[in-house]
Amino acid sequence: MDIQNDAVVTIAYTLKDDDGNVIDSSEGHGDFAYLHGHENIVPGLEEALAGKSAGDSVSASVVPEKAYGPRNEELVFSVARSRMPDDVDLEIGMEFRAQAQDGQEMIVSVAGIEDDSVTLDGNHPLAGRTLNFDVDVKDVRAATPEEIDHGHVHGPGGHHHHE
């Protein structure tokens, strides 16, 4: 079966930056299963995998616009240190949930710490970066109606529902 919308695809992958540094890998964590065509992975990788089948290997360089988008400097802002939790020792890179001006919840990371202010960054950590994937397609199968309805994989390598 070829990779197409509503297929469950199982892959092993390594993700590197433009300097060849490994950002993420499935090695040691088990293969990764996703539902193709349901925005479970970045669009550029999904496009590169379309039409492939089990046993294929794919190398794809995904530009920011087809991954996590370009960096938006408007998402970098400072807040008074007093607005941060008192019971947390702040460190660069820590992540917090915050409420944006439009009321939407967003994840922000600590980008800088001063005596009286903290710089927060609402960009995805990989925003603005080209992502270089090496992928081995391990398995491709038709998704179940329930997986399609839920928009994600159930069972091994995917999401499990607990009742």
FENCORNOR-V328490 format. One record per residue. PHI is phi in whole degrees, 0 to 359 (none if undefined). Layout:
phi: [PHI | PHI]
This chain:
phi: [none | 275 | 289 | 209 | 305 | 70 | 263 | 270 | 243 | 249 | 228 | 249 | 215 | 228 | 246 | 233 | 274 | 294 | 268 | 87 | 283 | 286 | 266 | 202 | 201 | 277 | 300 | 82 | 244 | 91 | 296 | 249 | 249 | 217 | 261 | 292 | 89 | 238 | 57 | 278 | 227 | 297 | 304 | 295 | 287 | 301 | 297 | 293 | 272 | 304 | 87 | 280 | 218 | 307 | 98 | 283 | 243 | 227 | 247 | 223 | 257 | 250 | 288 | 308 | 296 | 249 | 233 | 256 | 82 | 287 | 294 | 242 | 295 | 291 | 271 | 255 | 209 | 252 | 230 | 297 | 304 | 294 | 275 | 268 | 302 | 289 | 271 | 238 | 278 | 294 | 223 | 303 | 96 | 301 | 246 | 223 | 273 | 221 | 254 | 287 | 300 | 275 | 92 | 289 | 279 | 219 | 263 | 237 | 244 | 284 | 256 | 196 | 228 | 243 | 302 | 243 | 213 | 230 | 266 | 246 | 233 | 269 | 287 | 298 | 304 | 257 | 299 | 81 | 248 | 282 | 253 | 248 | 256 | 244 | 232 | 249 | 279 | 268 | 203 | 222 | 216 | 289 | 285 | 282 | 305 | 295 | 298 | 296 | 298 | 277 | 81 | 204 | 281 | 251 | 86 | 308 | 80 | 236 | 279 | 246 | 268 | 247 | 247]
